């Protein structure tokens, strides 16, 4: 898959998620198989560019290319200035947010609220494309309401404005993340434009990834919530699409290795105080669907220092590893039994 001069290989992208896809998580997902990762949503309001949060979100030092920065807002002039500002600071692709369904964002006439005004969409996209010398992409939904699915028209407007690629979430704004993603409309969008399209929504396994590609004809896949606590999902999907075979689930020991490295990067990036607190949600995601998850979260969330958080997390997954090894030993036939069975 190609976005401007950049080859996205594999064509698997980490979706932009506010409060989640920070630099430590993007780097981790890229290392574990994502061919592309988009930054957290950054505001187009210049009054907020010097805040601590914005400075973290605009930090791309040492990030492998292409560096993609998502900007959000509803004023064409603000978005143009934000695009230029981020390109000056290392952005190689600018992504425009017209997909976020959050009330706070939509009430400011940004995110998926913009889908209601097709003329404004065209003005914004054309202005940003003409303002910068890097590819501009669009993250969108299939419409702003279940009764107003105008995704095909928005996609055509985007292509005419010079947008280099689309990422389409298969829900309307009012659906938020409820109900099922509508892949048939993503397929219609793909058929209506010549630019590359990422399909997004409910892709949570290698099998689902293959099915979504079949249903939509998309050029690539964008994965968001399913990567939370499972950043290796990109490697699993890439392997399955290439071979038809599933990689084995990572052992608790391997998960702990990935998780502890992630925590250390969070602590270093944000500083100990903020790093410990930001890491808590990631710890919950790493432990979801595992034994005693609630008890683990109750204990680990009390950690106030980086050392204590790392110790508690390591102990939890070490206990899981022992438990798994014990279960394997109990279900494995004894040596003599194996010989008699073989005979």
N, C-alpha and C positions, 0 to 999 in steps of 0.2 A: 504494500500500500504506500502511496506517495502523497506527501503534503508539501507542495512546493518543491524545494530541492532535497527534502528529507525523506529517506526510505524508512518506513515503519515496519520493522521486522523483529519478532512476529507482529502481525497487525492486531495486537491486543493492548488496550489502553486502560490505564487507571483513571477513573472518572474524577473530576474535580469535586471535592466534598469539603465544605467549610468546617474547620476544626478537626479535620482528619488528614487530608492529603498535604501535610506540611513537608518540608524538605527531608527530614529523616524517613518519613513513610514513603515518599516518592523514590528516594534512593534505594530503599529496601525492596520495593516492588520491582524496580528496574533490575536489580540484582537477581531477583527471583523469577524473572521471565517476562515482565511487561516490556513491550517494545516502545511504549510511549506513556507519559504521565503528564497530567495537566495540574497546574498549581491550584491551591485554594482560591476561591473567589476573592479578588482584590477590588476595593472600591474605586470608582472613578472620581470621587470627591477629593480634590486636592487638599482640602483642609485636614484630611485624615491620613495623608501619606507619611507623615512623620511620627505617627503613633507607634508604640512598641509592637502592637499586633501587625500593623502594615509593614513595618521594617522586617519582621520575621517572615511575612508572606512574600516579600520581594527579595529575599535572600536566595540567590541561585548559584553562589560561588561553588565551583567544583562539581556542578551537576552535569551529567553527560547530556550531549545534545540529542534531539532538539529540546531546548528549554521553552516550554509552553506556559504562558501566563494568562489566566482568565481574568477579565475585567467585567464589572457589573455597574450598571447605571441606566438612566433613561434619557439623558441629555446628550445629543450628538457631539456638542463641543467638549463636554466633560470627557466623553469616551475617547474622542480623538486625542485630547491632551494626555489622558491616562495611557493610551496605547503608545504614544511617543515617549512618555516618561519611562515606561517599562522596557521599551526597546533600547533606550539609552542605558538601561541597567542590566542588559543581557538577555532580554526575551528574544527568542528566535521565531516564535509563533505567538500571535495574539489570539486568544479565544474569547468570544463574546458570550456572556451568559444570558440566554433567554429560556432557561430551563428550570431555574430554581422556583419551587412552589411556596416557599416560606412566606408567611403573612407579612413579616417585617420587610422583606425585600419587595414583595409585590405591592405593598401599600406605598412604597417609595417610587412606584411605577418603574420597576426594574424586573429582572428575571423573567419568568413566564408571563407576567402581566403584560409585557410588551406585545405578545402575540395577538392581543385584541386590536392593535393599531398597525395594520399592514403597511400603511404609508410611512409611519414613523420607523418601522423595522427597516424599510428600504433606505430611508435617509441615514439611519445610524450605520448600517452595514456599508453603504457606499462611502460615507464620510471616513470611516475608519480604514477601509481598504485603500483609499486614496491618500491617507495621511502617513502610512508607514511602508517601508520597503521589505517587509517580511510577510509571510503568508498569514491570512486572517481566517479563523475558523469560527463556526457557530455551534453552540450547544443549545438544543431546543427540545420542545415536547411536540406531540402530535396535534396539539391545540390547547386552547385555554379553558375549554369546557367540553363536557361529554356531548353536548348538543352543537358544538362549534369546533369541529376538528379540521382546522385549516392548515395542517402541517404541509400538505403538498404545495399549497400556494406560497407558504413561507419559504419552503425549500427552493422553489423557482425564483422567488425574489432574491434569495441569498446567492444563487448561482449567477443571476444577472448582475448583481452588485460586485461580483468578483471574489466571493468567498471560496476558499481553497478546499474545504472539507466540512462535512456536517457530522454531528453526533446527535442521534435522535433517541430520546427516551420515549418508550411506547405507551405513555400515559398522558392524559390532559392535566392541566394545572390543578383543577378541582379534585382530581383523584389522589393527589399527593403521591403516596407510595402504596395505596390500597388497590384492591382489584388486580387483575392480570394485565400485564403489558400486552398491547395490541400489535403484534408483529405484522399483521396484514397491512396496516397503514405504513409501517416502516418500509415494507416491500413496495408499496405504491410510491413512496417518496424516492426510494432508490431507482425505480423505473422512470421517474419523471425528471431526473437530473443526470448530468454526466460527471459530476464531481464525486469524489469518494465519500462513502457514508459509513459511519460506525453505528451499529445497532446497540442499544442500551436498554436495560431493564430486566431484572429477574434472572440474569445469567449466573447461576450458582454452582455449576458442575461442568465437567468436560462434555458429558452427554448433552446437556442443555445448550452448551455453546455450539456444538455441531448442528443441533436442531434449529437454533436461531439463525445460523448462517444459511441453512437450507430454506427456511421459511421466508427470509428477508432478501436473500441475495446480496447482503451487505458486504462491503470490502473488508470490514474489520469489526471487532467487538469492543465495547467499552464496559468495564466492570467497576462497580462502586461498592455497595454494601457487602457483597460476597467476599471482598478482599479484606474486610475488617476482621482481624484475628486469623486470617488465612492468606497472607501475602503470597504464599507459594501457589495459589490457585492459577496464576498465570503460567507457571512452568507446567502444571498438570494439564491445563487446556492445550498449550502448545504441543506437548508430547502426544496427547490423545489425537489432536487434529492431524498430526504428522504420521502417526503410526497406527491409530485405532486401538491402542492399548493404554490402560490406566497405569499411572505410576502408583507405587504403594503409598499409603498414607504415611506421613512423617511420624516417627516414633516420638513419644514424649521427650526423650533426650534431645532429638533434633529440633523439636518445637522450642524447647527451653533455650537451645543455642541461638536460634533466630530471635526469640523474644528478648533474651538478655542483651544481645547486641543492639536491638532496637531501643531498649530502655536506656542503655548507656549513651546512645546517640541523642535521645531526647534530653537526658540530663545535661549533656555537653552543649546542646544547641540552645536550650532555653535557660540554662542555669539550674542549680539544684532545686530551688523552691518551686518554680513554675514547672520544671521538668517532671518532678515527682507527681505533681497534681495532673498534668496533662497525660502522663503515662497510665493513670488509673483506668481510664476508659479502654485503652488498648489492652491492659491486663485482663479486664472483663471479657473482651472479645476473644483473646487467646484461650481463656478458660471456658468459654461457653460450650455447652454440650459435653462437658467433661464432669466426672464425678465430683460432688461436693463443691460445685462452682459457687453457689451462694455463700457457703461458709468461707471459701477462699477469698472472695471479694470483700467480705466483712472484715477479715483479718488484714489483708494486704492494703486496704484503703486507709488503715490507721497509720501506715508508715509515713513518717515525716522527713526521713532522710533517704538519700539515694542508696546508701549502703544497706539500710534496713529493707527497702523495697526490693532490691536485687536479691537479698538473702531470702526473704519470704517467698518470692516468686521461684527462685531456684529450688527451695525446699519442697514446694508444692509439686513441681514437675518431676523432681527426683523421686518423690513418693509415688507419683503416677507411674514412673518407669519401673519401679520395684513391683508395684501391683500388677502391671502388664506382664512383666517377666514371670511373676508367680503364677498368673493365670495360664500363661503359655506352658509352664512346666507341668501344671496340673492336668492340662488337656492333652499333653504329649504322651503317647504310650511308652511304657517302660521298654528298656533295651531287649529284654527277653521276649516280651509280647510282640515287638516289631519283627523279631526274627521268626517267631512262630507264624505271624501273619504272612510274612514273606514266603515262608515254606509252604 
